[in-house]
Amino acid sequence: MDMETVKINTSQHVDIDYPVAGLGERVAAYLIDFVLFIIIYFLAIIVFGITGLFQSFTNPIFMILVIIYGVCYVFYDFLCEVAFNGQSLGKKLMKIKVTSLDGGQPSIGQYFIRWIFRIVDFTLTANLLGFISVAVSDKKQRIGDIVAGTTLIRTVPATKIEHIAFHPVGEDYTPIFENVHLLADSDIELIHEVIRTYYRTHNAQLIYQMAAKVSGHLGVTIPQDMNEMQFLKTVSSDYIQVTSRAV
């Protein structure tokens, strides 16, 4: 079964396909956040009942706490997504996050737009419009996501241990491409992410594109006995060995 993905352009101008979060994952994250507030509500009732702190609903302290609780409930998603890189507690537990379709981290404005459209997606339509929109849209977006230019992606790839591209190299390892020092840690991390993405999506074009960029940057030609995947893995191993010697 084909996995639905969204193409994100990285700062190095390499497109990577990330699996989008499905309706079930969104609903589960929503329910986790909702249950969190329910738990807080009942714990407060228990504490207030045991201590007898509030004998009247008109007690100023009681009213202040109710207002604080209400404000936290209303602004919870917006504040969490801004503060925690697109994740609330529910999204973090479900390993999904909000991302911008242009490949960057959403701006505060984008977070605000998708938050304010919760009124349309959920409040005014009893959650139906938001759920229907996610179910039928190509990139699993509710209306707020469509207007804000965002969607939700899975943060943890379904990658087996044998798919991890790079492993520590032995001291007797001899680098093939000595000029890998021209690369940076961020370049190696991107190579790693491209290969992990390939194992998720089987999009070979990612490997060809990344290999061409790396070989061009290093000014080398990929050896005839080495395919693009082997080239990227070799470059990473060379980088690990060369940089470890420089430490």
Secondary structure as UniProt FT lines:
FT   STRAND          5..9
FT   TURN            11..12
FT   STRAND          15..20
FT   HELIX           23..51
FT   TURN            57..58
FT   HELIX           60..83
FT   TURN            84..85
FT   HELIX           89..93
FT   TURN            94..95
FT   STRAND          96..100
FT   TURN            101..102
FT   HELIX           108..116
FT   HELIX           119..123
FT   TURN            124..127
FT   HELIX           128..136
FT   TURN            138..139
FT   HELIX           143..148
FT   STRAND          150..154
FT   HELIX           161..163
FT   TURN            171..172
FT   HELIX           178..182
FT   HELIX           185..201
FT   HELIX           204..218
FT   TURN            224..225
FT   HELIX           228..246
//
